[in-house]
Amino acid sequence: RCYDDALIPLWDMVNHANGPHINTNTTSWYDNGGIKVWASQLIREGEEVFASYDGCVDCSTTAREWGTLEILRDFGFVEGYPHRYIYE
């Protein structure tokens, strides 16, 4: 994630997804009071909590510049389908 200057307990354990699987929203890490995280839809007991590693509020241009290969390079896993490939 883009928070290279902090370890955020529990939030650092959230899994990555894009599209309809994302079930959280956040404020900016740089807002007064720090980051706030909340469910964007009902999360039932036992369900995973997802956020986008490349589409977060503070991730600047990563949503346009990162795809499946960049997620693999920076986080060490291949995201599920659909894959996104960025060509320039």
Backbone hydrogen bonds, N-H to C=O, Kabsch-Sander energy under -0.5 kcal/mol:
donor,donor_aa,acceptor,acceptor_aa,energy
4,D,2,C,-1.6
6,A,3,Y,-0.8
8,I,6,A,-0.6
11,W,9,P,-2.4
12,D,8,I,-2.3
13,M,10,L,-1.9
14,V,11,W,-1.5
15,N,49,V,-1.9
17,A,51,A,-1.5
21,H,18,N,-0.8
22,I,19,G,-1.5
23,N,50,F,-1.1
25,N,38,W,-2.4
27,T,36,K,-1.8
31,D,28,S,-1.4
34,G,31,D,-2.3
38,W,25,N,-2.1
40,S,23,N,-1.7
41,Q,23,N,-0.7
44,R,42,L,-0.6
47,E,44,R,-2.4
50,F,48,E,-0.5
51,A,15,N,-2.3
53,Y,51,A,-0.6
59,C,56,C,-1.3
62,T,59,C,-2.3
64,R,61,T,-1.3
65,E,61,T,-1.7
66,W,62,T,-2.9
68,T,84,R,-3.8
71,I,67,G,-2.1
72,L,68,T,-2.2
73,R,69,L,-2.5
74,D,70,E,-2.7
75,F,71,I,-2.6
76,G,71,I,-0.6
76,G,72,L,-1.6
77,F,71,I,-0.6
79,E,77,F,-0.6
87,Y,85,Y,-0.6
